[in-house]
Amino acid sequence: MRILIVGGGIGGFAAAAACLKHGLEPLVLEQAPKIGEVGAGVGLSPATFKALGYLGCDEQVLYGATTTAPLPSATATPSSRCTGPT
């Protein structure tokens, strides 16, 4: 079965990899003249790496990655939320 995927970003190529894994024929359409870096950083969660492992592309992502120390997480409380201009 042929599958049309519109957008050659992270999601589009992840969807194409999943299609290939299941024996489908993806066609990715992208308006940019070439696929490449745009200078933006992307943070990936542990769950994302699990999904990348399922798709078989976690090693490729790690090869080009810059790792950082884990950041502490915080939970917003009513007093810490932004309330807008005063």
N, C-alpha and C positions, 0 to 999 in steps of 0.2 A: 504494500500500500504506500502511495506517495503522500507526503505530508508537507504542507506549505508553512514555513515559519517566517514571519515578517519581523525583521530586526536582527542584526548581527552583533548584538551586545552579549554580555555575560549570560543573560537568560535565554537568548535565542540559540547560542551555541550549546548551552547546557541541554536545552530541549532537543537539539539535533543529536547530541551524544546519546541521550536517552532513547530517542527514536532508533538510532543505529543499533543500540544494545538489544532492542526488541524486534529487530529484523525489518524495520520500516525504512523508507527512503525519504529522508528530509531534504527539502530545498530551502535554503536560507536566503531571503532577499534583504539586501542592505542598501540604503541610498548613498552611503559614503563611497567615494571612488576607490579607497583601499582600506583594509582592516589594519589597525595598528593602535599604539598607545595614544591616549589623549592627554596625558599628564595628570590624571586624577588617581587618587589612592582609593583602594577598596579594602575595607575591613571584613574579614571572614570569621564567622563564629565556628565553634567546634561542630555544630550540627551541619554547617555548610561543608566542612571538610569530610564529614561522614558521607554526605551526598556526593561530593566529588570522588570519594573512594568508590562508591557504588558505580559511578559512571566511568571509573578507570582513569581519571585524569588528575588525581590528587598529587602524584609525583611531579607532573609537568607544572602544576601551579606552584608547588613548593620550590621547584628549580629556579623560577624567576621571582620568587618572593623575597621581601625584606621582612624579617620578623621583629616584633617589638615585645617588650615586657608586658604582661597582662595588666590591664587597667582596672582599678577598683570599681566596683559597681555601687550604685547608690539608688535608694528608693525615694521618690519624691514624696514629700509630705505637704499638707496644705500650706504650711508657712514657707516652704522652699520653692513653691511653684511661681513661675512668672505671672504677675497679674496685669502686665501691660503698663502703659504710661500712667503716671500719677499726676 
